[in-house]
């Protein structure tokens, strides 16, 4: 274990390479582009040691005035056990201000987050791999720019926060598909490059069957490609994903501070954009 003085700096482009080193050390699949996506949507802090190396990171991603997610929390393995994680979380709290907070915790991080007032709200199951062949589903259409307003509204209803900036950004780097009935967008899914391949999410729908249809659409479009889907255990999608060849390989624990009493919505999030952004 190293014992070194660290200083905290506002995270910028100059910290990306150091952050990538940390995420690789932690076994994360993130590419430099994935760090850039998170940075473009977030405020962050980097912990710097006496040699100028990045030894810790944390981001706070605000969704307008509704909520913020705390994410990209990493401490260099040689610096653990010295309170740096707590320092980074305190910095994230300052960045987020008074917004309600959400995060996805690892088992190792759970005790710290509970001490900081977070409470468990659910479980995320990570599924990935190369899916088997399946017939193309009927009724799915590529989304147009004119559909973004409806997609943003559905996403807001499902997650309880206005993630317009995230949805618009995903539309520039990936693609959306929709289910339309009576001329109205009723469900959607997104696909973009991430980590070892591509990630399907968010997926928002009112029924499990619609969610399966949207995920199937992207599986059929990406034969032989490595795909990832992060789904809530309560959503009911996990068993079907495994049957398609996307194995359960891990996940996380969703937490909130405070736990919000949200009204029941007609649509739910069947798959996350990723564990960092919800």
Secondary structure, 3 states (H helix, E strand, C coil): CCCCCCEEEECCHHHHHHHHHHHHHCCCCCCHHHHHHHHHHCEEEEEECCCCCEEEEEEEEEECCCEEEEEEEEECHHHCCCCHHHHHHHHHHHHHCCCCEEEEECCCCHHHHHHCCCEEEEEEEEEEEECCCCCCCCCEEECCHHHHHHHHHHHHHHHCCCCHHHHHHHHHHCEEEEEEECCEEEEEEEEEEECCEEEEEEEEECCHHHHHHHHHHHHHHCCCCEEEEEEEHHHCCHHHHHHCCCEEEEEEEEEEECCCCCCCCCCEEEECCCCCCC
